[in-house]
């Protein structure tokens, strides 16, 4: 089995790209909906109950809205008992933040729709948002040490809804690491896995739309349960709605172990990034070029002139004119230069890469 130190979070919503009206997570919200991720959703009450399972345990945070235009049933998982406490904290922070953003967006949409219905003298039926979860593997089963969590977000506006399924697969060690398909199946897994899924689809052509199957993606949604790998596809993607979210199950018991390969330290190559020196002699680098080279996702909020970077548990935002930088829950730090717009590109001081993202810059 390949052992690599990887980032934690694999957000299936990124691959699925669900529309905002179907309950898009923070990873896919329209940029105007992005807010300070540390601020809970407005009109939100939080209750906590505890449920214990073998191995990793789970707290359940219940989010509710006071909006009369939105009904909710929201249960947000917060894992406890992981060996890597920092990793656990960051994962829980991301999961809860996404749920809060979903709730805030649905409240906003419901309130606006209700106001429009009133002005048009039409009846308005409340929107509905449900978030639930399943702890598929607590780390005590096979393969050993793997924690696998599924979070299901589903919203409706009185009609058919489409669930978004996010999965979190983690190797529960003192230095936790993300579990990926290459980790489980080896680097050359895709051709065989795609063929095996296609074979299952072709056995039941009345249930699936064969022509819609395009194979697995880089950010394919999956979970591990009872020694099996379960590949998950979005509702409607390869089958009619009555099928739900199609799943394909494969045993991991006979997977061959892979030789461990050393992983190169991540570095930013300055010559591949657009840059310039400002009047104070500080090197400013293109944020989008940095994000591309370091595999961060970038979201730009035009109204606030703020950019948000997300990769795994790493989440940070920078604003034009504000010399204040941080990542996750670290305290804001000044770097001597605020982000600036130049030729429709956002530039940040190179120290943002070294001191905030903790990545070495190679000249």
N, C-alpha and C positions, 0 to 999 in steps of 0.2 A: 504494500500500500504506500502510495506516495505521501511523504510528509513534508508539507511546506507551511511556513508561517504566513498566513494570509489574513486579510481583513475579514471582519465578522459577517457583516450583513449582506445577504443576497436578496434584493428586493424584486420580487417577481413583477410588481407593478410596473417597473421600468420596462420590462420586456413586453408586458401585455399592452401598456399604453391605453388604459381605459379612459373613456370620456369623463369630464368633470361631473356631469350630471349623474353619473353612475357611482359616485363616491370615491373619487381619486384621492390617493394618499398624498402626504407632503412631497413625496418624490415626484408626483405628477400633477400637482395643483397648478392652475394658471399662475403666472408670476404675480398678478395683482393680489392673489390670495395668500401669498407668503407673508408670514409675520415672524416676530421674535419667537423662536421655538421654545424659549424657556417660559413664555407667558401662557397659562392655561386658557382654554377656550372661554369666551365670555359667557356668563350665565351658567357656568358648569359647576356641579357639585361632585365631590369625589368621596366615595366610601370604599373601605377596604375590608375584605374578608380573606381568610386563609384556608387553603386546601393543601394537604400534604400527600405526596406520593413517594414511592421508593426512589432513591437516588436524588436527582435534582428536585427541588420543591418549587411551588408556585404560589405567589400572592395574586389575588385578583382585585384589580381596581375597577370600580364601577363608576362610569361617567354618566351623568344625566343632564338634560337640558331643561330649562324652565320655559323655553319657547313653546307657546301653545300651537305653533304651526309645525312642530317636528316631534314625532314620537320616537323614543330610543330604547334600545336594549343593548348596552355596551359593556362588555367584560374584557378588560385589558390585562393580559398576563404579564407578571413581573417575576422572573425566575430568581430563586435563591439557592444557595448550596453549591454554586459552581466553584471550582478551585481557583480560578482567576477572577478575583473580586472586581478588579478594575474593568475587565472585559464585560463581566456581568452587569456592572453599573451602566456602562455605556450602551449595551444592548437594550436594557430596560428603558433607558432614557430615550432612545430612538423609537422604540415600540410605542411608548406612551405619548411621545410628541406627535407621532403620526396620527394616532387616534384622536388627540386633541385638535389637530388641524382638520381632520375629516369632520369632526363634530362642528367646529367653527364654520367650515365651508357650507355644510348642510344647513346650519342655522341661518346663515346669510342668504342662501338660495331660497329656503322656505319662506323667510320673512319677505323677501323681494317678490316672490311669486304670489304670496297672500295679498300683498299690497296691490299688485297689478290686478288680481282677480277682483278685489274690492272696487277698484276704480272702474273696472269693466262690468261691474254688477253681475259677477259670476260666482258660482259656488266654489269654494276651495276645500279640497281634501288634504289633511295634513300629510306631509312627507314622513318617511320612516327611515331610520338608520339603525342597523344591527351590526355589532362587532362581537364575534365569538372566537374561540380558539380551541385547539386540540394539542396536548403535549403527546406527540407521537412516540417519542423515545426519551426516557429520563436519564440515559447514560449508563444504565446497568445491564442492558441487553446486548445483542449482537447486531452490528459490529461494536466491540467494546468501547465505551467512553463517548459515544456519539449522542448528543442531545439534539432532538429534532422537534421543532415547534411550528405549528400551522396557525396563522391568524386569518380569519375570514371577515371581510368587510363587505356589507351588502346594503345598498340604499335603494329606495324606490319613491316614485312620485305618484303613487296610486296605480301604477301599471306593472309591467314585467320588470324585474330587477336583474342585475348581473353581478354576481359575487366577484370580489377581487381576492385572490388567495396569495398571501405572502408567507414564505417559509424561511425559517432560520435554522441552519444546520451547523453545529459547532462541535469540535473535538474538545471535550471537557478535561483539560490538563492545566497545570500550573501556569503555562503560557498558552492560553486557549487559541485555537485557530479555526478559521472557517473551513467547513467541509464542502467540497465542490464535486462535480461529476468526475473530473480528472483525478481527484483525490481517491474516489471510490473505485473507478473503473480503469484508470490509466489515461495517458495523454491521447491515445488513439481510439478512444471509446466510441466516438460519434457515429461512424459508419455502421458498426454492428448494432448499436442501440437503435438508431433510426430504422434499420432494416427489421429489427425485432418488433418494434412498435408497428411498423407498416404491416408486418405479417399478421399481427393481432387485429388490426383494423380490417384487413382484407377478409378475415374469417367471418366478419359480421358487417357486410356492406349495407344492410338495412339500418344499422345503428349509427354508422359513421359516414361522413362525406369524404371519400377517399381522395378526391382531387384537391381538397382543402388542406391536406396534410403536407407540410413542407419540412418536416424533420424537427429536431430539437434545436434550441437556440443557445447562445453562449450563456445567457442568464436564465436558463430553463428552470421552471419551478419544480421542486421535488422535495420529498421527505423520506426519512428512514424509519421503518417500523417493523419490529419483530424479525430482524435479519433480512428484510426486503427493502429494495429501492423502489419507490413509487414515484413515477413521473406524472405530473399534473399539467393539463392544458386548460385554458380559459373556457368558460361556457360559451357556446356558439362557434368556437374556433374551428372545430373539426367534426361537430355533431349538432343535431337539432337541440333546441333548448331543453326538451324533456329529459335529455341524457344528463344534464347538469355539467359539472366540470369533469371531463373524462380523465380517468386514471389508468396507468399501466404498471403492473407490479412485476418485479424481477428479483430473484434470490441473489443475495450477496455472499452466500456461504462459500461458493466455489471460486470467488474472484482471486486471481493470483496476486501475490504481493509484489510491489514494485521496488526497485532499488532506490534508496533515498539519494536525491541529487542536491548538491549545494545550491542555494539561491543567491544570486548577486544582490548586493545592497542597492537599494533604490537611490538613484542620483538624478539630478536635473542637469542637463547639458545646456549651458548658457548659450552656446553658439546656435542652438536650434530654437531659441526663444527670442522673439522680437524684444529689444531692450534699448534703453538710452540712459544717459546720466542727466539728472535734473540740475538746477542751479546750485544746489548744495553739494553736488558731486555724488549723490546717492544713485546707484543703479536701479532703474525702474524696469520691471519685466511685465510682459503681457500676461494678464491673469488667464486668459483663455488658452494661450500657448502652454502655460504652466500646467493647467488642468488637463489638457490633452496629453501631455507627456507623462503626467503622473496618474492618469486614469481617474480623474475626478469628474463628476458631472457638474455642470455649471447652469445656474438659473439666474436670469437677469430680471430685476424688477425695475422697469423703466421709470415708474412714478417716483419711487424712493431713491433711484440711482444706487441700488444695492445689488450685489452679486452674492449668491449662495453657492457654496461648494459642498458636495456630498460624496463620500466614498466609504462604504461600510459604516462603522460607528463614527467616523470622522465627519464632523459637520462644522462649517464656519461660514461667516458672511463678512463682507467688507463693503463700506459705503464711501462714495465719492466725497472727498473733503474731510473725512473723519480719520484722524491718526489713532485708531483704536482697533486692535486685532486680537482675536482669541480663537480657540477651537474647542469644541465640546463645552466643558464646564470650567475651563481655565479662566482666570481673571484677565480682563482686557489689558493689553500692553501697547504702549506707544513705540513706534519704530523710527521716528524722525521724519517721516514723510507720509502724507495721506494719499489714498488712491486718487488717480487723476484720469480723466478721459482725454484721449489724444487720437485723432483720426478715427473716431467711433470705436476705439478700443480702450479697455480699462487696464491701467497699469498700476502695479503695487511695488513697494520696495523689495529688493531681492531678499532682504532679511525676513520677509514674510515666509519665504520658502524654508530658510534655515532655522528660524526661531519659532515659527508657529506650526508649520507643517513638519518640521524636524527632518528635512531632507537635505543632503549634502549637494552643494552646487559645484559643478565641475566646469572650469573655464574652458 
